[in-house]
Amino acid sequence: MTSLAAPTASQHMDPPHAISAASLFGFSIGMIGDRIFRDAPALLLLIFMTDYLAIPPALAGIAIFAPKLLIMFVDPLVGTLSDRLNTRWGRRVPLMFVGAILAGISIVLFFHVPHFAGKISQAMYTSFIVFVGFTGYSLYSVPYLTMSAEIAHGAAERSRIMSWRVMLMAVGLSCSAFAGAFVQAVGGGMQGYATMSWVYGAICLITMMVTVLIAGHMREPETESARFSLIEQVKLVAGNRAYLRLLLVCFAQKLGEGVGYGSFAYFCLYVVKQPLSGIGLVVLASTAGQVLAQPVWLWAGRRWRLPMLYTVGVLGWCLNLALWLAMRDRSQLWLIPLGLQAGAAAGGFLMVTLSMLSNVLAADTARTGVNREGVYSGVWCAMEKLAFAMGALVVGVVLGLFGFVEGTDGAHTTQTPWAIFGIAFTYCGVNMIIYLASIVAVLRSTPPQQSAQGDLSDEMSIA
């Protein structure tokens, strides 16, 4: 019978080659730029296109979605390339370096749209820049995710690395959430968006480059690198049922995120009548909740099954969506506890998802003796980007179906009650349905076994 006695002091000691806290911080700080690149445009690009460039919402949604659909083929190729690459700087770091540069520049170009004669031309320009930017993001994020799994010594340290990533991810999310308030603070309008893009592009580039420098000094495992064609990658992934179930969780989770990000600014402005500065406040509180809750989730992860913890986190998130409907014309002080609760819930299911993924990747390498983590990470990142991009498409199409009317120069056009209902239904209803569906896939996953010391083992089934 597994002992329930308190762990001894020796059981709490770090492994002999544990990564220092300073190195973990430096390695994880790139998550700030990672989230800024992904989340700031996700919050503002769609509403920038509809309310400032007068591009119809359905066309704007398609313009953002179409290039990201192509990116799903780029990510697996980047994963394979990062497995095969052999340079004096390692396999992953050179790709991350190039990706960081492209991502930082692209944020600026997102909000500097030339004055073409037609709306279709402006939408096509945006699509091209989105493709270039997210190609760079793939070059950075795929090797970054792979390194997070392969530099660790054991499941407990993988959870520690993922916890640091989640905490710094929350900081990046907060920076992204204040992008709208920053636009207003520097004068608003097109010039406000232009200034914001320069500042946020610089933050993105600098934080990513810090991670690149730290990653260059990290240990890469001495395992044989796998070489797979695209068809062989598909067969490999299809044969790993535990990974496939997690991939379904990833798709549902990121689709929900995409719907939430794409509709949140509309929801604040048109439904609950909160200014864009309110977005920054609630996400700042969410960041605090996410960071403060991490020790609790890590403690719980050593004692209970990860799928159960994931379910608790998602149910907490769905409760938060319902509470938002009561925020119409409320004081912004009400947003603080709402954000704290959202961050605590999200920090749980995000940490659980990444921990389960890293365990699956490590188990595959341990079983085969071949490093195929880049392939799995590439497919994972492709699925994330596809689902997140579909969120913007869903928002654009639903708003169009409910009769949302686009505007120019930031003038918020008066919307019909039906259009306002469509915004509320998108942010709360559609979002909630998607997240609840992700629980089904998690509960069907084989949970990792737990040792007598309470640490997660590497024995997660990949059969």
C-alpha positions in Angstrom: 0.0 0.0 0.0 1.3 3.5 -0.8 2.4 5.3 2.2 0.5 8.5 3.1 3.1 9.7 5.6 4.7 13.1 5.1 7.7 13.1 2.7 11.1 13.1 4.3 13.5 15.9 3.8 15.4 13.8 1.3 12.4 13.4 -0.8 12.1 17.2 -1.2 15.7 17.5 -2.4 16.2 18.5 -6.0 17.8 15.9 -8.3 21.6 16.1 -8.6 21.4 18.0 -11.9 18.4 20.2 -11.1 18.2 23.3 -13.2 18.7 26.4 -11.0 15.8 28.9 -10.4 17.8 31.6 -12.2 18.2 29.5 -15.3 14.6 28.5 -15.2 13.6 32.2 -15.1 15.8 33.1 -18.0 14.6 30.1 -20.0 11.0 30.8 -19.3 11.0 34.6 -19.8 10.6 34.1 -23.5 7.0 33.1 -22.7 6.3 36.8 -22.2 7.2 37.5 -25.9 5.5 34.3 -26.9 2.2 35.4 -25.3 2.5 39.0 -26.6 2.9 37.8 -30.1 0.0 35.4 -29.9 -2.4 37.3 -27.6 -2.1 41.1 -28.3 -3.0 40.6 -32.0 -5.6 38.1 -31.0 -7.3 40.7 -28.7 -7.0 43.7 -31.0 -6.4 42.7 -34.7 -9.9 41.6 -35.5 -11.5 44.7 -33.9 -8.8 46.9 -35.5 -9.8 45.5 -38.9 -13.6 45.9 -38.3 -13.7 49.2 -36.3 -10.8 51.1 -37.9 -10.4 49.7 -41.4 -14.1 49.0 -42.0 -13.4 45.4 -43.1 -16.5 43.3 -42.7 -16.2 40.8 -39.8 -16.5 37.7 -41.8 -13.8 38.9 -44.3 -11.6 39.9 -41.4 -12.0 36.5 -39.7 -11.1 34.7 -43.0 -8.1 37.0 -43.5 -6.7 36.0 -40.1 -7.6 32.3 -40.3 -6.5 31.4 -43.9 -2.7 32.0 -43.4 -2.8 30.2 -40.0 -4.3 27.2 -41.8 -1.2 27.0 -43.9 1.0 27.3 -40.8 -0.3 23.9 -39.5 1.9 22.4 -42.3 4.9 24.5 -41.3 5.0 23.5 -37.7 5.7 19.7 -38.3 8.4 20.7 -40.8 10.0 22.9 -38.2 9.8 20.1 -35.6 11.6 17.7 -38.0 14.2 20.3 -38.9 14.9 21.0 -35.3 15.5 17.3 -34.7 17.9 17.0 -37.7 19.8 20.3 -37.4 23.4 20.1 -36.3 25.2 23.3 -35.6 27.8 24.6 -33.1 24.8 26.3 -31.3 22.8 23.1 -31.1 19.7 21.9 -32.9 17.0 24.2 -31.5 18.6 27.6 -30.8 19.3 28.8 -34.3 15.7 28.3 -35.3 14.5 30.1 -32.2 16.9 33.1 -33.0 15.4 33.6 -36.5 11.9 33.1 -35.3 12.3 35.7 -32.5 13.4 38.4 -35.1 10.5 37.6 -37.5 7.9 37.6 -34.7 9.1 41.0 -33.2 9.0 42.7 -36.6 5.6 41.3 -37.6 3.8 42.8 -34.6 4.7 46.2 -35.9 3.5 45.3 -39.4 0.2 44.0 -38.2 -0.9 47.5 -37.3 0.7 49.4 -40.2 -1.7 48.6 -43.0 -1.1 50.5 -46.3 -4.0 52.6 -47.6 -5.1 50.3 -50.4 -8.1 51.2 -52.4 -10.2 48.2 -51.6 -10.9 46.3 -48.4 -10.0 43.0 -50.0 -6.5 44.3 -50.7 -6.1 45.4 -47.0 -7.3 42.0 -45.9 -4.8 40.2 -48.2 -2.0 42.4 -46.9 -2.9 41.4 -43.3 -3.1 37.7 -44.4 0.4 37.9 -45.8 1.9 39.5 -42.7 0.1 37.0 -40.5 1.7 34.2 -42.5 5.2 35.6 -42.2 4.8 36.4 -38.6 3.4 33.0 -37.6 6.1 31.3 -39.7 8.6 33.1 -37.4 6.5 32.1 -34.4 6.7 28.5 -35.5 10.5 28.7 -35.8 10.6 29.9 -32.2 7.8 28.1 -30.4 8.3 24.5 -31.7 11.9 24.2 -30.6 11.1 26.0 -27.4 8.4 23.6 -26.5 10.6 20.6 -27.4 13.5 21.9 -25.2 11.1 22.3 -22.3 10.6 18.5 -22.3 14.1 17.4 -23.1 16.3 19.5 -20.7 14.5 18.1 -17.6 15.6 15.2 -15.4 12.4 13.3 -14.6 8.7 14.1 -14.4 8.9 16.3 -11.3 11.4 18.6 -13.0 9.3 18.7 -16.1 6.3 19.9 -14.0 8.6 22.5 -12.4 9.7 23.8 -15.8 6.1 23.9 -17.1 5.1 25.7 -13.9 7.7 28.4 -14.6 6.5 28.7 -18.2 2.9 29.1 -17.0 3.9 31.8 -14.6 5.8 33.8 -17.2 3.1 33.1 -19.7 0.7 34.9 -17.3 3.0 37.9 -17.3 3.0 38.0 -21.1 -0.8 37.7 -21.1 -1.1 40.7 -18.8 1.1 42.7 -21.1 -1.1 41.7 -24.0 -4.3 42.6 -22.1 -3.1 46.1 -21.5 -2.4 46.6 -25.2 -5.9 48.2 -25.7 -5.4 50.5 -22.7 -1.9 51.4 -24.0 -3.4 52.4 -27.4 -5.8 54.8 -25.6 -3.1 56.1 -23.3 -0.9 57.2 -26.2 -3.7 59.1 -27.9 -5.8 56.3 -29.5 -6.7 56.0 -33.1 -4.4 54.7 -35.8 -1.4 56.5 -34.3 -2.1 54.9 -31.0 -2.1 51.4 -32.6 1.1 52.2 -34.4 2.9 53.3 -31.2 1.6 50.2 -29.4 2.9 47.9 -32.1 6.5 49.4 -31.8 6.6 49.0 -28.0 5.1 45.6 -27.9 7.2 44.4 -30.8 10.3 45.5 -28.9 9.2 43.7 -25.7 8.5 40.6 -27.7 11.9 40.6 -29.4 13.9 41.3 -26.3 12.3 38.6 -24.0 12.5 36.0 -26.8 16.2 36.8 -27.3 16.9 36.4 -23.6 15.5 32.9 -23.8 17.5 32.2 -26.9 20.7 33.1 -25.1 19.9 31.0 -22.0 18.8 28.1 -24.2 22.2 28.2 -25.9 23.8 27.1 -22.6 21.2 24.4 -21.8 22.0 20.7 -22.1 20.7 18.9 -25.1 20.1 15.1 -24.7 22.5 12.7 -26.3 19.9 10.7 -28.1 19.6 9.6 -31.7 17.6 12.1 -33.7 14.7 10.8 -35.7 14.3 11.6 -39.3 10.7 11.4 -40.6 8.9 12.5 -43.7 5.6 14.3 -43.3 3.7 11.0 -44.0 5.8 9.2 -41.5 5.1 11.9 -38.9 1.3 11.4 -39.4 1.7 7.6 -38.9 3.9 8.2 -35.8 1.3 10.5 -34.2 -1.6 8.3 -35.2 0.0 5.3 -33.4 0.4 7.1 -30.1 -3.1 7.1 -28.6 -2.2 8.9 -25.4 -0.7 11.7 -27.5 -3.8 11.8 -29.7 -6.1 12.3 -26.8 -4.0 15.1 -25.5 -4.0 16.6 -29.0 -7.8 16.7 -28.8 -7.6 18.4 -25.5 -5.2 20.9 -27.0 -7.5 21.6 -30.0 -10.5 22.2 -27.8 -8.6 24.3 -25.3 -7.0 26.6 -28.0 -10.2 26.9 -29.9 -11.9 28.1 -26.8 -9.0 30.6 -26.2 -9.3 31.8 -29.8 -13.0 32.4 -29.5 -12.5 34.1 -26.1 -9.7 36.4 -27.3 -11.5 37.3 -30.6 -14.7 38.2 -28.9 -13.5 39.7 -25.5 -13.0 43.3 -26.7 -16.4 43.2 -28.4 -18.0 41.7 -25.2 -16.5 44.4 -23.0 -17.4 47.4 -25.2 -20.9 46.3 -26.4 -22.3 43.9 -23.8 -21.0 44.7 -20.3 -20.0 48.3 -21.1 -16.4 48.1 -19.7 -13.6 50.2 -21.3 -10.6 48.5 -22.9 -8.6 49.5 -19.8 -10.9 47.0 -17.9 -9.4 44.2 -20.0 -6.0 45.1 -18.7 -7.2 45.2 -15.1 -9.0 41.8 -15.2 -6.0 40.1 -16.9 -3.6 41.7 -14.4 -5.7 40.2 -11.6 -5.8 36.9 -13.6 -2.0 36.9 -13.8 -1.8 37.3 -10.0 -4.3 34.4 -9.5 -2.4 32.2 -12.0 1.0 32.8 -10.3 -0.3 32.5 -6.8 -2.2 29.3 -7.5 0.8 27.5 -9.1 2.2 26.1 -5.8 -1.3 24.8 -4.9 -1.7 23.1 -8.3 1.8 21.6 -8.1 1.1 20.3 -4.6 -2.2 18.8 -5.8 -0.5 17.3 -8.8 1.7 15.2 -6.5 -1.4 13.7 -4.8 -4.2 13.4 -7.2 -4.8 12.3 -10.8 -4.0 15.0 -13.4 -7.3 14.5 -15.3 -9.3 15.2 -12.2 -7.3 18.4 -11.6 -7.9 19.4 -15.2 -11.6 19.0 -14.7 -11.6 21.2 -11.6 -9.7 23.9 -13.5 -12.1 23.9 -16.5 -15.2 23.9 -14.3 -13.8 26.9 -12.5 -13.2 28.6 -15.8 -16.8 28.0 -17.0 -18.1 29.5 -13.7 -16.0 32.6 -14.5 -17.6 32.9 -18.0 -21.1 32.8 -16.4 -20.1 35.5 -13.8 -19.1 37.9 -16.6 -22.7 38.3 -17.6 -23.3 40.1 -14.3 -20.6 42.7 -14.9 -22.6 45.2 -17.0 -21.9 48.7 -15.9 -20.3 47.5 -12.7 -17.4 49.3 -11.0 -14.1 48.0 -12.3 -13.2 46.9 -8.8 -15.6 44.0 -9.4 -13.2 42.8 -12.1 -10.4 42.1 -9.7 -11.8 39.1 -7.9 -13.2 37.9 -11.2 -9.7 38.0 -12.7 -8.2 36.3 -9.7 -10.6 33.4 -9.9 -10.1 33.1 -13.7 -6.3 33.0 -13.3 -6.4 30.4 -10.6 -8.6 28.1 -12.7 -6.6 28.6 -16.0 -3.3 28.2 -14.3 -4.4 24.7 -13.2 -5.6 23.3 -16.5 -2.7 24.9 -18.4 -0.1 23.4 -16.1 -1.8 20.0 -16.1 -2.0 19.9 -20.0 1.7 20.9 -20.4 2.8 18.4 -17.7 0.9 15.5 -19.3 2.4 16.4 -22.7 5.9 16.5 -21.4 5.4 13.1 -19.7 4.2 11.6 -23.0 7.2 13.0 -24.9 9.7 11.7 -22.3 8.0 8.3 -22.2 8.3 8.0 -26.0 12.0 8.8 -25.9 12.6 6.4 -23.0 10.7 3.6 -24.7 12.3 3.9 -28.2 15.7 5.5 -27.4 15.1 7.9 -30.3 14.5 11.6 -29.9 11.3 12.3 -31.7 10.1 15.1 -29.5 10.5 17.7 -32.2 8.0 15.8 -34.4 5.5 15.7 -31.6 6.1 19.3 -30.6 5.6 20.4 -34.2 2.3 18.7 -34.6 1.2 20.0 -31.2 2.1 23.6 -32.1 0.4 23.2 -35.5 -2.8 22.1 -33.7 -2.6 25.0 -31.3 -2.3 27.6 -34.0 -5.0 26.0 -36.2 -7.5 25.9 -33.3 -6.6 29.4 -32.1 -7.0 30.8 -35.6 -10.3 29.0 -36.0 -11.4 31.0 -33.0 -11.1 34.2 -34.9 -12.9 32.7 -37.8 -15.8 31.6 -35.6 -16.1 35.0 -34.0 -16.1 36.8 -37.4 -18.6 34.4 -38.9 -20.9 34.5 -35.9 -20.9 38.3 -35.6 -21.7 38.5 -39.3 -24.6 36.1 -38.9 -26.0 38.1 -36.0 -25.8 41.3 -38.0 -22.8 43.1 -36.5 -22.1 46.4 -38.3 -18.4 47.4 -38.9 -17.2 51.0 -38.6 -14.2 53.3 -39.2 -11.7 55.3 -37.1 -12.7 53.5 -34.0 -16.3 54.8 -34.0 -18.3 52.1 -32.3 -21.4 51.7 -34.4 -24.7 51.3 -32.6 -25.6 47.6 -32.8 -29.0 45.9 -32.7 -30.0 43.8 -29.6 -29.7 40.7 -31.8 -26.0 41.6 -32.6 -25.3 42.3 -28.9 -26.8 38.9 -28.0 -24.6 37.3 -30.6 -21.5 38.8 -29.0 -22.6 37.6 -25.5 -23.4 34.1 -26.9 -20.0 33.9 -28.6 -17.9 34.9 -25.6 -19.9 33.0 -22.9 -21.9 30.2 -24.6 -19.7 29.0 -27.4 -16.6 29.3 -25.2 -18.2 27.3 -22.3 -19.3 24.5 -24.6 -15.8 24.1 -26.1 -14.1 23.9 -22.8 -16.5 21.4 -21.3 -16.0 19.2 -24.4 -12.2 19.1 -23.6 -12.9 17.4 -20.3 -14.2 14.3 -22.2 -10.8 13.8 -23.9 -8.9 14.3 -20.7 -10.9 11.8 -18.7 -10.2 9.2 -21.4 -6.4 9.8 -21.1 -4.3 7.3 -19.2 -3.1 9.2 -16.1 0.5 9.1 -15.0 1.3 6.8 -12.2 2.4 8.2 -8.9 5.3 7.0 -6.8 5.3 6.5 -3.0 7.0 9.9 -2.7 4.1 11.5 -4.5 6.1 12.6 -7.5 4.8 12.1 -11.0 6.6 9.2 -12.7 7.6 8.7 -16.3 5.3 5.7 -16.6 2.5 7.4 -18.5 1.1 4.9 -20.9 1.6 5.7 -24.6 -0.1 2.5 -25.8 
